Amino acid sequence: MRLTFLGATHEVTGSCYYLEACHKKILIDCGMEQGPDEFENQDIPVSAGEIDLVLLTHAHIDHSGRLPLLYKRGFRGIVYSTAGTADLCQIMLRDSAHIQMFEAEWRNRKGQRAGKPEYVPLYDMQDADGIISCFKGNPYNEKICITDGLEVRFVDAGHLLGSSSIEIWITEGECTKKIVFSGDIGNERQPLIRDPQYLSTADYVVMESTYGDRSHGEIPDYVGELAEIIESTLGKGGNLVIPSFAVGRTQELLYFIRKIKADNMVKTIPDFEVYVDSPLAIEATSIFMEHMWDDFDKEALDLINQGINPITFRGLKTTITSEESKEINFDEKPKVIISASGMCEAGRIKHHLKHNLWREESTILFVGYQAYGTLGRSIAEGASKVKLFGEEIGVKARIMKLNGISGHADNNGLIKWISAFEKKPDKVFVTHGEDTVCDLFAARLRTELGLDVMAPYSGTIYDLAENKCIEEGKPVLVRKTEEQAELSLKVRLNTPFGRLLSAGERLMSVIRHNEGGANKDLGKFADQIISLCEKWDR
């Protein structure tokens, strides 16, 4: 009865845990690391072919993205998840495989000219199809007997369609223990999907801490703010371009826009058209509707019972082929364009930016986090020019952000979730947070709630029967180039130094933006900067 921590330890992504119980070798999640990594993750300590089963909390790639690789290496067991997660993984893992193969093709095209060895993708479409055939979808709140002494139940985590916390009951001889894996805990009062379901009993809890150091604040009037942005943009004859994540965020936007149209909140062009230009988003939207009775909240179901589809409306257009996508920008009518990727790093959104960034009458609206080093981050922080497809594009469009949208519970939501346990768990393991956030949130659980808490590093092995740590993992830093090390430092914006670095980048973008300004104003600005530097350079 042992638990080994393999990923998402003092880091946000790469979720993976290895559980040995009832003569079974089990993985809980098998996620891909995304963005810069600080610490080395431990490999699965047995061959993939020895793994008996996987329990998957939800479909996001940082929880599911290495499953095709597991299949490639020999896994042929069952992947247990909710039905919604199983269906979303069908499209998301195939999309991930497509990206892997496309990147390999691109690298090899460049590498061949430079005489570099062939780049092999992490996995391909055959591996994705293989692991998809291993999925077994299950309903919420139904106990499933895996084998003698091992039962599991999926409970709605309120984070994404199909997302779950997983309860596991383990009995070996006279010893019975219950462990709960939180998965990603959802933000309350999200549109469409239900709020997280709270649990009351566990001997052990493994919980995320993504926003363990911050609050989302008051919930904004998303519908009112979005309506105002649409009105002002279309009224000037421009397009509203929204880089959006295909699964989850796009469906929320459609929910908001349906209400805007139903309430006639845009007066200039009340019958404005909305293009969803992302095949993955279109497929995901269909899956959302297939699972509406299992996952939608009361407000969404009330609309459905009235015969209203909560995420479709008159004027909604979808584009599948690249030809259809290109035609959007040849239509001169003002419109709303929702396209992936959410951070503007790949996909069709880059074409829409190319056609709209230089237009003063257009608006680019960000509705999600923009990671350091991405095109989206550069635009959001005030870049005056960006390069797209080898061409330099001036940024003249209005750049805006719809604040507050998040699928994750904030620090107060996390506290509420863990406080629902009626009896204090024997141990709480804090994972899925940046390095300092894990420690900060763990300390808060100790001081405020009196919980026995551990923020393990990768490689930590814990004996659940004896309630003791067998082996404590150590933070092994990823070996990085100088450029990668600098990037890794800068993305940790929760630290004061990280914020200072970000402020420096913003300062440079403001300086570039003012090129050609009045000499007197520029001289005054320079004097202010020099004065600040002299104050701190001591």
Helices and strands as residue ranges (DSSP letters): E 2-7, E 16-21, E 24-30, G 48-50, E 53-55, H 61-64, H 67-72, E 78-82, H 83-114, H 125-132, E 135-138, E 144-147, E 150-156, E 164-172, E 175-181, E 204-208, H 222-235, E 240-243, H 249-262, E 273-277, H 279-290, H 292-295, H 298-305, E 316-318, H 322-328, E 335-339, H 349-356, E 363-366, H 375-380, E 385-388, E 391-394, E 398-401, H 411-419, E 427-431, H 435-449, E 453-454, E 461-463, E 468-471, H 482-491, H 496-513, H 519-536
